Amino acid sequence: MMRLNDLAPEIGAKKAPKRLGRGIGSNLGKTSGKGHKGQKSRSGGYHKVGFEGGQMPLQRRMPKVGFTSLKGLKATDIRLDALNHIEGETIDVATLKAAGVIAGKFDFVKVVASGSITKAVTLVGIKATAAATAAIEAAGGKLLDAKSTKIKESVKRAARKAKVA
């Protein structure tokens, strides 16, 4: 039977710490492995990341490129395959969120033609690429209100309806 006093880590699992300043024979005596003089040998002596000794740092020598638009609309894409697994014939943003297909912050949802769709669905307030639209219509489905870019209002409306019901 094993007891608490029999427990020990595997051999080699616990490495001994460096014992600095313990004489010539330790290989870490006198300067403790830091060499002679210089900023790196001093207590607390180091420099910030990217510092090049006063020379203009590489990051500041390079030109600025591009920007992130605060007005740009953020899209989230879903595949045609995902529409097959959603219950019901009418699909809107609230349905997609409830099914766990989309999450996070976005301004609009777009269906991309990846995979295939086998059932007829009606998309409300959801955009689709030209190829995805053709595939949905070929399966007997249709798109409603696809020109609406922002869907926050429809999500709020769906949330209010859910609270009332």
DSSP file (Angstrom, degrees, kcal/mol; ACC not computed):
  #  RESIDUE AA STRUCTURE BP1 BP2  ACC     N-H-->O    O-->H-N    N-H-->O    O-->H-N    TCO  KAPPA ALPHA  PHI   PSI    X-CA   Y-CA   Z-CA
    1    1 A M              0   0    0      0, 0.0     2,-0.3     0, 0.0     0, 0.0   0.000 360.0 360.0 360.0 136.6    0.0    0.0    0.0
    2    2 A M        -     0   0    0      2,-0.0     2,-0.3     3,-0.0     3,-0.0  -0.633 360.0-166.0 -86.4 142.6    1.3    3.5   -0.9
    3    3 A R    >>  -     0   0    0     -2,-0.3     3,-1.7     1,-0.1     4,-0.6  -0.811  35.1-105.5-122.4 165.1    1.5    6.2    1.8
    4    4 A L  G >4 S+     0   0    0     -2,-0.3     3,-1.1     1,-0.3    -1,-0.1   0.855 119.3  56.6 -58.0 -37.2    2.0    9.9    1.6
    5    5 A N  G 34 S+     0   0    0      1,-0.2    -1,-0.3     3,-0.0    -3,-0.0   0.602 101.0  59.4 -74.6  -7.6    5.5    9.7    2.8
    6    6 A D  G <4 S+     0   0    0     -3,-1.7    -1,-0.2     2,-0.0     2,-0.2   0.615  82.0 104.8 -89.6 -14.4    6.3    7.3   -0.1
    7    7 A L    <<  +     0   0    0     -3,-1.1    -3,-0.0    -4,-0.6     0, 0.0  -0.468  41.8 154.6 -72.0 134.5    5.3    9.9   -2.8
    8    8 A A        -     0   0    0     -2,-0.2     3,-0.1     3,-0.0    -2,-0.0  -0.978  44.0-100.5-155.0 148.4    8.2   11.6   -4.6
    9    9 A P        -     0   0    0      0, 0.0     3,-0.1     0, 0.0     5,-0.1  -0.308  52.1 -87.7 -67.7 156.6    8.6   13.2   -8.0
   10   10 A E    >   -     0   0    0      1,-0.1     3,-2.0     2,-0.1     4,-0.5  -0.230  54.1 -89.4 -59.0 152.0   10.3   11.3  -10.8
   11   11 A I  T 3  S+     0   0    0      1,-0.3    -1,-0.1     2,-0.1    -3,-0.0  -0.505 116.9  18.7 -66.2 127.2   14.0   11.5  -11.0
   12   12 A G  T 3  S+     0   0    0     -2,-0.3    -1,-0.3     2,-0.3     3,-0.1   0.301  95.7 103.8  94.0  -7.5   15.0   14.5  -13.2
   13   13 A A  S <  S+     0   0    0     -3,-2.0     2,-0.7     1,-0.2    -2,-0.1   0.832  76.2  54.2 -75.9 -31.3   11.5   16.1  -12.8
   14   14 A K  S    S-     0   0    0     -4,-0.5     2,-0.4    -5,-0.1    -2,-0.3  -0.896  76.7-158.6-108.6 108.9   12.8   18.7  -10.3
   15   15 A K        -     0   0    0     -2,-0.7    -2,-0.0    -3,-0.1     0, 0.0  -0.701  23.7-115.2 -87.9 135.8   15.8   20.7  -11.6
   16   16 A A        -     0   0    0     -2,-0.4     3,-0.1     1,-0.1    -1,-0.1  -0.425  34.6-111.5 -68.2 140.5   18.0   22.3   -9.0
   17   17 A P        -     0   0    0      0, 0.0     2,-0.2     0, 0.0    -1,-0.1  -0.292  38.3 -89.8 -69.8 158.3   18.0   26.2   -9.2
   18   18 A K        -     0   0    0      1,-0.1     2,-0.9    -2,-0.0     0, 0.0  -0.511  34.9-148.9 -65.9 129.7   21.1   28.1  -10.2
   19   19 A R    >   -     0   0    0     -2,-0.2     3,-0.5     7,-0.1     9,-0.2  -0.850  21.7-159.8-103.7  98.9   23.2   28.9   -7.2
   20   20 A L  T 3   +     0   0    0     -2,-0.9     9,-0.2     1,-0.2    10,-0.1  -0.453  61.6  17.2 -83.6 148.2   24.8   32.2   -8.1
   21   21 A G  T 3  S+     0   0    0      7,-3.4     8,-0.3    -2,-0.1    -1,-0.2   0.856  78.2 131.5  67.6  38.0   27.9   33.6   -6.5
   22   22 A R  S <  S-     0   0    0     -3,-0.5     7,-0.2     1,-0.4     3,-0.1  -0.058  70.7 -79.6-114.3  31.8   29.2   30.4   -4.9
   23   23 A G    > > -     0   0    0      1,-0.2     3,-1.1     5,-0.1     5,-0.5  -0.137  53.8 -63.5 100.1 167.9   32.8   30.4   -6.0
   24   24 A I  G > 5S+     0   0    0      1,-0.3     3,-1.6     2,-0.2     5,-0.2   0.861 122.7  60.7 -59.6 -42.1   34.9   29.6   -9.1
   25   25 A G  G 3 5S+     0   0    0      1,-0.3    -1,-0.3    -3,-0.1    -2,-0.1   0.690  95.7  61.9 -64.7 -18.9   34.1   25.9   -9.1
   26   26 A S  G < 5S-     0   0    0     -3,-1.1    -1,-0.3    -4,-0.1    -2,-0.2   0.604  97.7-133.1 -83.9  -9.9   30.4   26.5   -9.6
   27   27 A N  T < 5S+     0   0    0     -3,-1.6    -3,-0.1    -4,-0.3    -2,-0.1   0.433  97.5  74.1  67.9  -0.4   30.9   28.3  -13.0
   28   28 A L  S   <S+     0   0    0     -5,-0.5    -7,-3.4    -9,-0.2    -6,-0.4  -0.116  71.3 117.6-130.5  36.1   28.5   30.9  -11.6
   29   29 A G    >>  +     0   0    0     -8,-0.3     3,-1.7    -5,-0.2     2,-0.9  -0.308  68.3   8.1 -93.9-178.2   30.8   32.6   -9.1
   30   30 A K  T 34 S+     0   0    0      1,-0.3    -6,-0.0     2,-0.1    -2,-0.0  -0.250 139.9  23.2  49.4 -88.6   32.0   36.2   -9.0
   31   31 A T  T >4 S-     0   0    0     -2,-0.9     3,-1.5     1,-0.0    -1,-0.3   0.444 101.1-129.3 -87.0   1.4   29.9   37.9  -11.8
   32   32 A S  T <4  -     0   0    0     -3,-1.7    -2,-0.1     1,-0.3    -4,-0.1   0.804  66.9 -55.2  57.7  35.0   27.2   35.1  -11.5
   33   33 A G  T 3< S+     0   0    0     -4,-0.6    -1,-0.3     1,-0.1    -3,-0.1   0.579 116.9 107.7  81.2   9.0   27.2   34.4  -15.3
   34   34 A K  S <  S-     0   0    0     -3,-1.5    -2,-0.1     1,-0.3     8,-0.1   0.467  72.3-136.6 -99.9  -1.5   26.5   38.0  -16.2
   35   35 A G        -     0   0    0      6,-0.1     2,-0.4     5,-0.0    -1,-0.3  -0.298  43.0 -39.5  77.6-167.5   29.9   38.9  -17.7
   36   36 A H  S    S-     0   0    0     -2,-0.0     5,-0.1     0, 0.0    -5,-0.0  -0.836  92.4 -40.6-104.8 133.3   31.8   42.2  -17.0
   37   37 A K  S    S+     0   0    0     -2,-0.4     4,-0.2     4,-0.1     3,-0.1   0.252  77.9 107.4  50.5-173.2   30.2   45.6  -16.8
   38   38 A G  S >> S-     0   0    0      1,-0.1     3,-1.1     2,-0.1     4,-0.6   0.055  82.7 -74.4  88.9 160.6   27.5   46.9  -19.1
   39   39 A Q  G >4 S+     0   0    0      1,-0.3     3,-1.0     2,-0.2    -1,-0.1   0.857 126.9  57.1 -60.4 -38.6   23.8   47.5  -18.6
   40   40 A K  G 34 S+     0   0    0      1,-0.2    -1,-0.3    -3,-0.1    -2,-0.1   0.711 102.7  55.4 -69.0 -19.5   22.8   43.8  -18.6
   41   41 A S  G <4 S+     0   0    0     -3,-1.1    -1,-0.2    -4,-0.2    -2,-0.2   0.658  93.0  91.1 -86.5 -14.7   25.2   43.1  -15.7
   42   42 A R  S X< S-     0   0    0     -3,-1.0     3,-1.6    -4,-0.6     2,-0.3  -0.352  91.8 -91.4 -81.2 159.8   23.6   45.7  -13.5
   43   43 A S  T 3  S-     0   0    0      1,-0.3    -1,-0.1    -2,-0.1     3,-0.1  -0.548 113.2  -0.5 -67.5 125.5   20.7   45.1  -11.0
   44   44 A G  T 3  S+     0   0    0     -2,-0.3     2,-0.9     1,-0.2    -1,-0.3   0.621  97.2 149.6  69.8  12.3   17.5   45.9  -12.9
   45   45 A G    <   +     0   0    0     -3,-1.6     2,-0.3    -5,-0.1    -1,-0.2  -0.695  17.7 104.4 -89.4 106.1   19.5   46.7  -16.0
   46   46 A Y        -     0   0    0     -2,-0.9     2,-0.3    -3,-0.1    -5,-0.0  -0.935  55.4-120.0-159.1 178.5   17.6   46.0  -19.2
   47   47 A H        -     0   0    0     -2,-0.3     3,-0.1     4,-0.1     2,-0.0  -0.829  33.1 -91.3-125.9 163.8   15.9   48.0  -21.9
   48   48 A K    >   -     0   0    0     -2,-0.3     3,-2.0     1,-0.1     2,-0.1  -0.303  56.5 -81.1 -73.1 159.9   12.3   48.0  -23.2
   49   49 A V  T 3  S+     0   0    0      1,-0.3    -1,-0.1     3,-0.0     3,-0.1  -0.364 117.6  19.4 -61.3 131.9   11.4   45.8  -26.2
   50   50 A G  T 3  S+     0   0    0      1,-0.3     2,-0.3    -3,-0.1    -1,-0.3   0.358  86.6 140.5  89.5  -5.3   12.4   47.3  -29.5
   51   51 A F    <   -     0   0    0     -3,-2.0    -1,-0.3     1,-0.1    -4,-0.1  -0.558  30.7-172.6 -74.3 132.5   14.9   49.7  -28.0
   52   52 A E  B >   -A   55   0A   0      3,-0.5     3,-1.2    -2,-0.3    -1,-0.1  -0.148  57.0 -85.4-120.1  37.0   18.0   49.9  -30.1
   53   53 A G  T 3  S-     0   0    0      1,-0.3     3,-0.1     2,-0.0    -2,-0.1   0.784  92.4 -45.6  70.8  27.9   20.4   52.0  -27.9
   54   54 A G  T 3  S+     0   0    0      1,-0.4    -1,-0.3     0, 0.0     2,-0.1   0.139 108.0 124.7  99.7 -19.5   19.1   55.4  -29.0
   55   55 A Q  B <  S-A   52   0A   0     -3,-1.2    -3,-0.5     1,-0.1    -1,-0.4  -0.433  81.9 -87.9 -66.8 148.6   19.0   54.5  -32.7
   56   56 A M        -     0   0    0     -3,-0.1    -1,-0.1     1,-0.1     5,-0.1  -0.444  54.8-116.1 -61.1 120.0   15.6   55.1  -34.3
   57   57 A P    >>  -     0   0    0      0, 0.0     4,-1.5     0, 0.0     3,-0.8  -0.157  15.1-116.2 -62.5 152.6   13.8   51.7  -33.8
   58   58 A L  H 3> S+     0   0    0      1,-0.3     4,-1.6     2,-0.2     3,-0.3   0.877 114.2  58.2 -54.4 -42.8   12.8   49.6  -36.8
   59   59 A Q  H 34 S+     0   0    0      1,-0.2    -1,-0.3     2,-0.2    -3,-0.0   0.847 111.0  42.1 -60.8 -34.4    9.1   50.0  -36.0
   60   60 A R  H <4 S+     0   0    0     -3,-0.8    -1,-0.2     1,-0.2    -2,-0.2   0.675 108.6  59.5 -86.7 -18.3    9.4   53.8  -36.2
   61   61 A R  H  < S+     0   0    0     -4,-1.5    -2,-0.2    -3,-0.3    -1,-0.2   0.790  91.3  82.6 -77.0 -27.7   11.6   53.7  -39.3
   62   62 A M  S  < S-     0   0    0     -4,-1.6     2,-0.1    -5,-0.2     0, 0.0  -0.486  88.7-109.2 -77.8 146.7    9.0   51.9  -41.3
   63   63 A P        -     0   0    0      0, 0.0     2,-0.2     0, 0.0    -1,-0.1  -0.368  33.4-103.3 -73.3 154.7    6.1   53.9  -42.9
   64   64 A K        -     0   0    0     -4,-0.1     2,-0.4    -2,-0.1     3,-0.1  -0.513  38.4-158.9 -72.5 145.9    2.6   53.7  -41.6
   65   65 A V        -     0   0    0     -2,-0.2    -1,-0.0     1,-0.1     0, 0.0  -0.983  39.5 -36.9-134.9 123.7    0.3   51.6  -43.8
   66   66 A G        -     0   0    0     -2,-0.4     2,-0.3     1,-0.0    -1,-0.1   0.051  58.1-121.7  68.3-172.9   -3.5   51.7  -44.0
   67   67 A F        -     0   0    0     -3,-0.1     2,-0.6     2,-0.0    -1,-0.0  -0.962  16.8-106.4-160.8 167.7   -6.0   52.2  -41.3
   68   68 A T        -     0   0    0     -2,-0.3     2,-0.3     4,-0.0    -2,-0.0  -0.933  36.3-133.5-106.4 116.1   -9.0   50.5  -39.6
   69   69 A S        -     0   0    0     -2,-0.6    -2,-0.0     1,-0.2     0, 0.0  -0.495  11.7-161.9 -71.5 130.1  -12.3   52.1  -40.7
   70   70 A L  S    S+     0   0    0     -2,-0.3    -1,-0.2     1,-0.2    -2,-0.0   0.661  94.1  50.7 -82.3 -16.9  -14.6   52.8  -37.8
   71   71 A K  S    S+     0   0    0      2,-0.1    -1,-0.2    -3,-0.0    -2,-0.1   0.625  83.0 114.6 -92.3 -15.1  -17.5   53.1  -40.2
   72   72 A G        -     0   0    0      1,-0.1     2,-0.3     2,-0.0    -4,-0.0  -0.282  69.3-120.7 -61.1 137.4  -16.8   49.9  -42.1
   73   73 A L        -     0   0    0     34,-0.0     2,-0.6    33,-0.0    -1,-0.1  -0.607  19.3-137.5 -81.8 137.4  -19.6   47.3  -41.7
   74   74 A K        -     0   0    0     -2,-0.3    33,-3.7     2,-0.0    34,-1.4  -0.842  21.4-164.1 -98.9 124.3  -18.6   44.0  -40.1
   75   75 A A  E     -b  108   0B   0     -2,-0.6     2,-0.4    31,-0.2    34,-0.2  -0.717  11.5-154.2-104.5 154.7  -20.0   40.9  -41.8
   76   76 A T  E     -b  109   0B   0     32,-1.8    34,-2.2    -2,-0.3     2,-0.3  -1.000  18.2-145.5-125.3 132.8  -20.3   37.3  -40.6
   77   77 A D  E     -b  110   0B   0     -2,-0.4     2,-0.3    32,-0.2    34,-0.2  -0.707  13.3-171.7-100.1 145.1  -20.5   34.6  -43.2
   78   78 A I  E     -b  111   0B   0     32,-2.2    34,-2.8    -2,-0.3     2,-0.2  -0.969  21.4-122.8-129.8 152.3  -22.4   31.3  -43.1
   79   79 A R  E >>  -b  112   0B   0     -2,-0.3     4,-0.7    32,-0.2     3,-0.6  -0.526  20.8-118.0 -91.6 158.6  -22.2   28.4  -45.5
   80   80 A L  H >> S+     0   0    0     32,-1.0     3,-1.0    34,-0.7     4,-0.7   0.871 113.9  63.3 -59.4 -37.1  -25.0   26.9  -47.5
   81   81 A D  H >> S+     0   0    0     33,-1.3     3,-1.0     1,-0.2     4,-0.6   0.865  95.1  60.0 -55.5 -37.5  -24.4   23.6  -45.6
   82   82 A A  H X4 S+     0   0    0     -3,-0.6     3,-0.7     1,-0.3     4,-0.3   0.807  95.6  61.8 -64.1 -30.0  -25.3   25.3  -42.3
   83   83 A L  H X< S+     0   0    0     -3,-1.0     3,-0.8    -4,-0.7    -1,-0.3   0.786  94.7  62.7 -68.4 -26.2  -28.8   26.2  -43.6
   84   84 A N  H << S+     0   0    0     -3,-1.0    -1,-0.2    -4,-0.7    -2,-0.2   0.826 101.9  50.7 -65.5 -31.1  -29.6   22.5  -44.0
   85   85 A H  T << S+     0   0    0     -3,-0.7     2,-0.4    -4,-0.6    -1,-0.2   0.483  88.0  98.8 -90.0  -2.5  -29.2   21.8  -40.3
   86   86 A I  S <  S-     0   0    0     -3,-0.8     2,-0.1    -4,-0.3    10,-0.1  -0.722  73.6-124.8 -91.6 133.2  -31.5   24.6  -39.1
   87   87 A E  S    S+     0   0    0     -2,-0.4    -2,-0.1     8,-0.1    12,-0.1  -0.416  70.7  32.2 -72.4 147.8  -35.1   23.7  -38.1
   88   88 A G  S    S-     0   0    0      1,-0.1    -2,-0.1    -2,-0.1     3,-0.0   0.040  78.7-104.4  91.2 161.0  -37.9   25.6  -39.8
   89   89 A E  S    S+     0   0    0     32,-0.1    33,-3.3     1,-0.1     2,-0.5   0.780 100.5  66.4 -93.0 -30.8  -38.4   27.0  -43.3
   90   90 A T  E     -d  122   0C   0     31,-0.2     2,-0.5    33,-0.1    33,-0.2  -0.828  66.6-171.8 -97.2 124.9  -38.0   30.7  -42.4
   91   91 A I  E     +d  123   0C   0     31,-3.2    33,-2.7    -2,-0.5     2,-0.2  -0.965  12.4 158.9-121.7 126.0  -34.6   31.7  -41.2
   92   92 A D     >  -     0   0    0     -2,-0.5     4,-2.1    31,-0.2     5,-0.2  -0.715  57.0 -84.7-129.1-174.5  -33.6   35.1  -39.8
   93   93 A V  H  > S+     0   0    0     31,-0.4     4,-2.5     1,-0.2     5,-0.2   0.894 126.4  52.9 -62.4 -41.9  -30.7   36.4  -37.6
   94   94 A A  H  > S+     0   0    0      1,-0.2     4,-2.4     2,-0.2    -1,-0.2   0.883 108.8  50.9 -61.9 -38.0  -32.4   35.4  -34.3
   95   95 A T  H  > S+     0   0    0      2,-0.2     4,-2.0     1,-0.2    -1,-0.2   0.912 110.1  49.4 -64.1 -43.5  -32.9   31.8  -35.7
   96   96 A L  H  X>S+     0   0    0     -4,-2.1     5,-2.2     2,-0.2     6,-0.9   0.896 112.2  47.9 -64.2 -40.3  -29.2   31.6  -36.6
   97   97 A K  H ><5S+     0   0    0     -4,-2.5     3,-1.0     1,-0.2    -2,-0.2   0.921 111.1  50.5 -65.6 -43.1  -28.1   32.8  -33.2
   98   98 A A  H 3<5S+     0   0    0     -4,-2.4    -1,-0.2     1,-0.3    -2,-0.2   0.848 109.7  51.1 -63.3 -34.0  -30.5   30.4  -31.4
   99   99 A A  H 3<5S-     0   0    0     -4,-2.0    -1,-0.3    -5,-0.2    -2,-0.2   0.586 113.3-120.7 -79.4 -10.1  -29.1   27.5  -33.6
  100  100 A G  T <<5S+     0   0    0     -3,-1.0    -3,-0.2    -4,-0.6    -2,-0.1   0.688  78.4 123.1  79.7  18.2  -25.5   28.6  -32.6
  101  101 A V  S   <S+     0   0    0     -5,-2.2     2,-0.3    -6,-0.2    -4,-0.2   0.850  75.6  27.4 -79.7 -35.7  -24.5   29.2  -36.2
  102  102 A I        +     0   0    0     -6,-0.9     2,-0.3    -9,-0.2    -2,-0.2  -0.914  67.0 163.8-126.3 154.4  -23.4   32.8  -35.6
  103  103 A A        +     0   0    0     -2,-0.3     2,-0.1     2,-0.1    -6,-0.0  -0.966  36.4  39.8-156.7 167.0  -22.2   34.6  -32.6
  104  104 A G  S    S-     0   0    0     -2,-0.3     2,-0.4     2,-0.0    -2,-0.0  -0.309  92.6 -35.6  87.0-169.7  -20.4   37.9  -31.6
  105  105 A K        +     0   0    0     -2,-0.1     2,-0.3   -30,-0.0    -2,-0.1  -0.761  67.9 141.6 -97.0 135.4  -20.8   41.4  -32.9
  106  106 A F        -     0   0    0     -2,-0.4   -31,-0.2     1,-0.1    45,-0.1  -0.972  46.2-136.9-161.9 163.1  -21.6   42.1  -36.6
  107  107 A D  S    S+     0   0    0    -33,-3.7    44,-1.5     1,-0.3     2,-0.3   0.758  84.2   2.6 -98.9 -32.2  -23.6   44.4  -38.8
  108  108 A F  E     -b   75   0B   0    -34,-1.4   -32,-1.8    42,-0.2     2,-0.4  -0.992  61.9-128.3-153.1 161.6  -25.0   41.9  -41.3
  109  109 A V  E     -b   76   0B   0     16,-0.4    18,-2.3    -2,-0.3     2,-0.4  -0.885  22.0-168.3-111.2 140.1  -25.0   38.2  -42.2
  110  110 A K  E     -bc  77 127B   0    -34,-2.2   -32,-2.2    -2,-0.4     2,-0.5  -0.995  15.4-140.3-133.0 134.4  -24.1   36.9  -45.6
  111  111 A V  E     -bc  78 128B   0     16,-2.1    18,-2.2    -2,-0.4     2,-0.3  -0.793  20.8-158.7 -90.7 128.6  -24.6   33.4  -47.0
  112  112 A V  E     -b   79   0B   0    -34,-2.8     2,-2.1    -2,-0.5   -32,-1.0  -0.830  27.0-109.9-109.3 150.2  -21.7   32.2  -49.2
  113  113 A A        +     0   0    0     -2,-0.3     2,-0.5   -34,-0.2   -34,-0.1  -0.496  66.9 133.5 -80.1  77.1  -21.9   29.4  -51.8
  114  114 A S        -     0   0    0     -2,-2.1   -33,-1.3   -36,-0.1   -34,-0.7  -0.975  68.2 -10.3-128.1 116.9  -19.9   26.8  -50.0
  115  115 A G  S    S-     0   0    0     -2,-0.5     2,-0.3   -35,-0.2   -35,-0.0  -0.635  93.4 -72.6  92.6-157.6  -21.4   23.3  -50.0
  116  116 A S        -     0   0    0     -2,-0.2     2,-0.4   -37,-0.0   -32,-0.2  -0.949  27.4-136.5-139.7 158.9  -24.9   22.6  -51.1
  117  117 A I        +     0   0    0     -2,-0.3   -36,-0.1     1,-0.1   -37,-0.0  -0.954  15.2 179.6-118.3 137.1  -28.5   23.2  -49.9
  118  118 A T        +     0   0    0     -2,-0.4     2,-0.3   -37,-0.1    -1,-0.1   0.590  60.5  60.1-112.9 -14.8  -31.1   20.5  -50.1
  119  119 A K  S    S-     0   0    0    -30,-0.0     2,-0.5    21,-0.0    22,-0.1  -0.825  84.0-106.1-118.9 158.2  -34.2   22.1  -48.6
  120  120 A A        +     0   0    0     -2,-0.3     2,-0.3    20,-0.1    20,-0.1  -0.678  45.5 173.5 -81.2 123.5  -36.3   25.1  -49.4
  121  121 A V        -     0   0    0     -2,-0.5    21,-1.9    15,-0.2     2,-0.6  -0.941  28.5-139.4-130.0 153.3  -35.7   28.0  -47.0
  122  122 A T  E     -de  90 142C   0    -33,-3.3   -31,-3.2    -2,-0.3     2,-0.5  -0.961  18.4-153.8-112.1 117.9  -36.8   31.6  -46.8
  123  123 A L  E     -de  91 143C   0     19,-2.5    21,-3.6    -2,-0.6     2,-0.5  -0.803   7.4-164.0 -94.5 127.8  -34.1   34.0  -45.6
  124  124 A V  E    S- e   0 144C   0    -33,-2.7   -31,-0.4    -2,-0.5    21,-0.2  -0.951  72.1  -9.9-115.2 119.8  -35.3   37.2  -43.9
  125  125 A G  S    S+     0   0    0     19,-2.2     2,-0.4    -2,-0.5   -16,-0.4   0.732 103.7 119.6  70.4  23.0  -32.9   40.1  -43.5
  126  126 A I        -     0   0    0     18,-0.5    -1,-0.2   -35,-0.1   -16,-0.2  -0.975  54.8-139.9-123.1 132.9  -29.9   38.0  -44.6
  127  127 A K  E     -c  110   0B   0    -18,-2.3   -16,-2.1    -2,-0.4     2,-0.3  -0.375  17.9-168.0 -82.8 167.0  -27.7   38.8  -47.6
  128  128 A A  E     -c  111   0B   0    -18,-0.3   -16,-0.2    18,-0.1   -18,-0.0  -0.989  23.9-109.4-153.2 150.4  -26.3   36.1  -50.0
  129  129 A T     >  -     0   0    0    -18,-2.2     4,-2.8    -2,-0.3     5,-0.2  -0.282  41.6-103.2 -71.5 167.0  -23.8   36.0  -52.8
  130  130 A A  H  > S+     0   0    0      1,-0.2     4,-2.1     2,-0.2     5,-0.1   0.911 123.3  46.4 -60.3 -43.5  -25.0   35.6  -56.4
  131  131 A A  H  > S+     0   0    0      2,-0.2     4,-2.0     1,-0.2    -1,-0.2   0.885 113.2  49.4 -67.5 -38.3  -24.1   31.9  -56.4
  132  132 A A  H  > S+     0   0    0    -21,-0.2     4,-2.6     2,-0.2    -2,-0.2   0.904 109.9  51.5 -67.2 -40.7  -25.7   31.3  -53.0
  133  133 A T  H  X S+     0   0    0     -4,-2.8     4,-2.5     1,-0.2     5,-0.2   0.916 109.9  49.6 -60.8 -43.4  -28.9   33.1  -54.1
  134  134 A A  H  X S+     0   0    0     -4,-2.1     4,-2.0    -5,-0.2    -1,-0.2   0.897 111.9  48.1 -62.6 -40.7  -29.0   30.9  -57.3
  135  135 A A  H  X S+     0   0    0     -4,-2.0     4,-1.4     2,-0.2    -2,-0.2   0.894 111.9  49.0 -68.0 -40.4  -28.6   27.7  -55.2
  136  136 A I  H  <>S+     0   0    0     -4,-2.6     5,-2.9     1,-0.2   -15,-0.2   0.923 114.0  45.7 -65.5 -43.9  -31.2   28.7  -52.7
  137  137 A E  H ><5S+     0   0    0     -4,-2.5     3,-1.0     1,-0.2    -1,-0.2   0.846 109.2  55.5 -68.7 -33.1  -33.7   29.5  -55.4
  138  138 A A  H 3<5S+     0   0    0     -4,-2.0    -1,-0.2     1,-0.2    -2,-0.2   0.817 105.8  52.7 -67.2 -29.7  -32.9   26.3  -57.3
  139  139 A A  T 3<5S-     0   0    0     -4,-1.4    -1,-0.2    -3,-0.2    -2,-0.2   0.478 129.0 -99.1 -83.8  -2.0  -33.7   24.4  -54.1
  140  140 A G  T < 5S+     0   0    0     -3,-1.0    -3,-0.2     1,-0.3   -20,-0.1   0.568  84.7 120.8  98.7  10.0  -37.1   26.2  -54.0
  141  141 A G      < -     0   0    0     -5,-2.9     2,-0.3    -6,-0.2    -1,-0.3  -0.335  42.5-154.6 -97.7-178.2  -36.2   28.9  -51.4
  142  142 A K  E     -e  122   0C   0    -21,-1.9   -19,-2.5    -2,-0.1     2,-0.4  -0.981  13.9-123.4-153.6 163.7  -36.2   32.7  -51.6
  143  143 A L  E     -e  123   0C   0     -2,-0.3     2,-0.4   -21,-0.2   -19,-0.2  -0.938  23.1-168.2-112.9 131.7  -34.7   35.8  -50.0
  144  144 A L  E     -e  124   0C   0    -21,-3.6   -19,-2.2    -2,-0.4   -18,-0.5  -0.946  69.6  -1.1-118.3 141.3  -36.7   38.5  -48.4
  145  145 A D  S >  S+     0   0    0     -2,-0.4     3,-1.0   -21,-0.2    -1,-0.2   0.843  76.5 153.2  55.6  37.4  -35.5   42.0  -47.4
  146  146 A A  T 3   +     0   0    0      1,-0.2    -1,-0.1    -3,-0.2   -18,-0.1   0.652  59.7  68.5 -73.9 -15.0  -32.0   41.1  -48.5
  147  147 A K  T 3  S+     0   0    0    -20,-0.1     2,-0.4   -21,-0.0    -1,-0.2   0.665  72.3 105.6 -79.1 -15.2  -31.2   44.8  -49.2
  148  148 A S    <   -     0   0    0     -3,-1.0   -21,-0.1     1,-0.2     3,-0.0  -0.516  47.9-175.8 -67.5 120.4  -31.2   45.7  -45.5
  149  149 A T        +     0   0    0     -2,-0.4     2,-0.4     1,-0.1    -1,-0.2   0.899  65.7  55.9 -86.6 -43.7  -27.6   46.1  -44.4
  150  150 A K        +     0   0    0      1,-0.1     4,-0.2   -42,-0.1   -42,-0.2  -0.765  54.7 177.1 -94.9 133.6  -28.0   46.7  -40.7
  151  151 A I     >  +     0   0    0    -44,-1.5     4,-2.2    -2,-0.4     5,-0.2   0.329  52.4 102.8-116.1   5.7  -29.8   44.0  -38.8
  152  152 A K  H  > S+     0   0    0    -45,-0.2     4,-2.4     1,-0.2     5,-0.2   0.895  83.0  52.2 -57.6 -39.9  -29.6   45.3  -35.2
  153  153 A E  H  > S+     0   0    0      1,-0.2     4,-2.7     2,-0.2    -1,-0.2   0.913 109.0  48.5 -63.2 -43.6  -33.2   46.5  -35.4
  154  154 A S  H  > S+     0   0    0      1,-0.2     4,-2.2     2,-0.2    -1,-0.2   0.851 111.3  50.9 -66.9 -33.0  -34.5   43.1  -36.5
  155  155 A V  H  X S+     0   0    0     -4,-2.2     4,-2.1     2,-0.2    -1,-0.2   0.915 111.0  48.2 -67.9 -42.3  -32.5   41.4  -33.7
  156  156 A K  H  X S+     0   0    0     -4,-2.4     4,-2.5     2,-0.2    -2,-0.2   0.917 111.5  50.4 -63.0 -42.9  -34.0   43.9  -31.1
  157  157 A R  H  X S+     0   0    0     -4,-2.7     4,-2.5     1,-0.2    -1,-0.2   0.919 110.4  49.1 -60.8 -43.6  -37.5   43.3  -32.5
  158  158 A A  H  X S+     0   0    0     -4,-2.2     4,-2.0     1,-0.2    -1,-0.2   0.873 110.7  50.9 -64.1 -36.9  -37.0   39.5  -32.3
  159  159 A A  H  X S+     0   0    0     -4,-2.1     4,-1.8     2,-0.2    -1,-0.2   0.900 110.2  49.3 -67.3 -40.4  -35.7   39.9  -28.7
  160  160 A R  H  X S+     0   0    0     -4,-2.5     4,-2.2     2,-0.2    -2,-0.2   0.915 110.6  50.2 -64.3 -42.4  -38.8   42.0  -27.7
  161  161 A K  H  X S+     0   0    0     -4,-2.5     4,-2.3     1,-0.2    -1,-0.2   0.893 108.8  52.6 -62.4 -38.9  -41.1   39.4  -29.3
  162  162 A A  H  < S+     0   0    0     -4,-2.0    -1,-0.2     1,-0.2    -2,-0.2   0.874 109.3  49.3 -64.7 -37.4  -39.4   36.6  -27.3
  163  163 A K  H  < S+     0   0    0     -4,-1.8    -1,-0.2     1,-0.2    -2,-0.2   0.899 112.4  47.5 -68.0 -40.4  -39.9   38.5  -24.1
  164  164 A V  H  <        0   0    0     -4,-2.2    -2,-0.2     1,-0.2    -1,-0.2   0.890 360.0 360.0 -67.0 -40.1  -43.6   39.1  -24.8
  165  165 A A     <        0   0    0     -4,-2.3    -1,-0.2    -5,-0.2    -2,-0.2   0.476 360.0 360.0 -74.7 360.0  -44.2   35.5  -25.7
